[in-house]
């Protein structure tokens, strides 16, 4: 799949496109979904490979167990539903982590950025949940190219891997030739005069870019690999920006990307500032909700200014 | 006494011995399913072909003892049950090579079996059976019914569930007790075939397993009325014995009740033909 720069493609759509395309190359790839395949876009795979797709209906706990069973039969199962609804299957995911799994989980509709559907549909704890498991991998891409590449990384990687996708369409920012190794990160903005590093992933990458472009001298890192996190890259960036790191994420401040960054740089004596979901969100437009939770470009700009004055 | 009864006696010996040596574990929950699993392992199962999940992971003394009886787990290793660093843990994990998934968090095994059965019927199209042993207490878990629902929907006639209805949970009797007919009606209503049996009667157990795969497009649930602690009179159907190993005095008493054990029995799990 080739994407055009600036083309608007939701990462959840790129997930489905990746599954459908990679299904040819990887015959062991199978997919399961909990009756939201037209939202997670697992349906693109289901249409192309109906014999390798299993509709699990709305039984998330059962879907995780069945996925584990398929992985024990030498298949590479991708299971998908809204990130919010994976929380009810956490015990099954936890037990899978003790079962030497090769299980790929996709949680879509992450964060308050889903907008109008409101709090019950927003995955806001999923990264914390998935990060806490032994041997897990947590990936949170911001655009279609990185999503596509990370899905292929998941196919090749053996283990319990989690991909977090977003509902809104986001602009393609990466070249199709860009590679996204697990444990890597991308520096999206930098100059020799940077005063602070903003570490972010997913939907808020675009808010950070906007803030950086308005203010200048703000380094922006796309930490698409939340676990394992690019510790060396973070330390390098922190050292280059006076030990000041800001983390922005559309996830609760407890346990997500901010926590991952804090854990990675704790020994360095950096100051780490977090912007994340702290209030109870509701319905609204994406922009209104990002503003309400203070994770939009304006909130980022405000914090950057307070840190560099 | 038939060979299977002799084997079951040997397995019971291992269950009692390994838990008493460990000083903890779940002998009574193991003893209730011993006859069912003896039939399955030594008269049905094809090693490395059919799949088996112990959803009631606390029956790990039974699980491991079956492999010791089959000569696949040395007795010496069985007696490291629950010790730090041992592959035979309090509840099975894949550290032990024949445990495909970790179990012990109840209500999950049938979903794992569902995935394996989907693979057999629709992907690899191999004629293996997937067997899942469940306790009656875990039938209170919603996820079990999710799996029952989906297995019926996908017409998985290669999936066999076994409910060990021993009536007693950890703290209380179960809601249904020995009302196996109610379990049967409920499971049947999801498109399953059921076999309601006495779980310590080998001819009934054999007949029940014979039904596997016989009814096209329907999974089979064997609903077996059993006795927790079966084989040791002072443990049988008694509350207060869940998750308790016998002390030396009780262990010696129990061995006396088992009688002579034939350690020279030739028992093995079949390979696929």
Interface residues (C-beta under 8 A of the other chain):
Chain A: X30 X51 X52 X54 X56 X57 X59 X61 X62 X63 X64 X65 X66 X67 X68 X69 X70 X71 X72 X73 X75 X77 X91 X92 X94 X95 X96 X98 X99 X100
Chain B: X51 X93 X94 X100 X101 X102 X103 X104 X105 X108 X109 X110 X111 X112 X113 X114 X115 X116 X117 X118 X119 X120 X122 X123 X124 X130 X142 X143 X146 X147 X149 X150 X153 X154
